Amino acid sequence: MNEIAAALGDGARWRIVELLAERPRSVGELAESTGLRQPQTTKHLQTLARAGLVTMAPLGQRRVYALEAGPLAALEARLRELVGAIEAHAGTRDVLTRYQAAIEAETAAADRRRWADGRTFSFDRVLPVAPDVVWQHWVDPDLLASWWAPPSLTITECVLEPAPGGRVVLDYRDAEGHYRSEGRVHAADGPGHLAFELSVLDAAGQVSFTGHYDLTLTAAPGGTRLRLGLRITETTVEAAAFVAGIETGWGQVLDHLTATLTRQEGPRS
């Protein structure tokens, strides 16, 4: 498939393919129709032949080339698969578009330190397991690392110690860089309530902004209702992109938690 795509990636070869789609043609006829010299035309045809796109039949002194439909049909099928994949994941493109718009808006608003202090966010989910199971996924480091980042990121350190004064650390990376947040637990009353703060650090280890989190877990029909409140303080001008991504990022993370718990719960009998 790569060889077919590469062969069709040249404008002159694509024109040759268009001409051969109408009917078989000789090298001389193709050269005349494309405005190329015969040696150039021959080289292009050899490339198309190596990709299985054309075949040559010697007719006396003439070499006549015909286009093969099979490789083009295979390419068409592959392109249809790619279009289907794009359409199936259109939601992720929508998320990117909204995030870009949010960054532009927040960057325009970030005109001074503490520009977003006091802003609040809230998230609500119903999870298909008991509150104590959800609690363990917040306080057990291995379980926490299984969901506390969008799937595209790799967690390198993840700690939330469920006691007043306990450490909170989220350290992760992607292909573009390394990111770290640190903080402390203020209250922990498992399996129902957890309050903590977490500061997002910049590349120099300075605070970009601090999030103050309040998590409640209550039993609900079908499992557990999770409510997470967030208030931000200490916002710097440079934190605009981070602030723009809070709603989208936490939405993805909690969707990841929901999917993780749903897989672990498995089908109900």
HELIX and SHEET records of a PDB file:
HELIX    1   1 ASN A    2  LEU A    8  1                                   7    
HELIX    2   2 GLY A   11  GLU A   22  1                                  12    
HELIX    3   3 VAL A   27  THR A   34  1                                   8    
HELIX    4   4 GLN A   38  ARG A   50  1                                  13    
HELIX    5   5 ALA A   69  ALA A   88  1                                  20    
HELIX    6   6 ALA A   90  ALA A  109  1                                  20    
HELIX    7   7 PRO A  131  VAL A  139  1                                   9    
HELIX    8   8 PRO A  141  ALA A  145  1                                   5    
HELIX    9   9 VAL A  237  ALA A  239  5                                   3    
HELIX   10  10 ALA A  240  ALA A  244  1                                   5    
HELIX   11  11 ILE A  246  GLU A  265  1                                  20    
SHEET    1   A 3 ARG A  25  SER A  26  0                                        
SHEET    2   A 3 ARG A  62  LEU A  67 -1                                        
SHEET    3   A 3 VAL A  54  LEU A  59 -1                                        
SHEET    1   B 7 THR A 120  LEU A 127  0                                        
SHEET    2   B 7 GLY A 223  THR A 233 -1                                        
SHEET    3   B 7 VAL A 207  ALA A 220 -1                                        
SHEET    4   B 7 HIS A 193  LEU A 201 -1                                        
SHEET    5   B 7 GLY A 177  ASP A 189 -1                                        
SHEET    6   B 7 ARG A 167  ASP A 174 -1                                        
SHEET    7   B 7 THR A 154  LEU A 160 -1                                        
END                                                                             
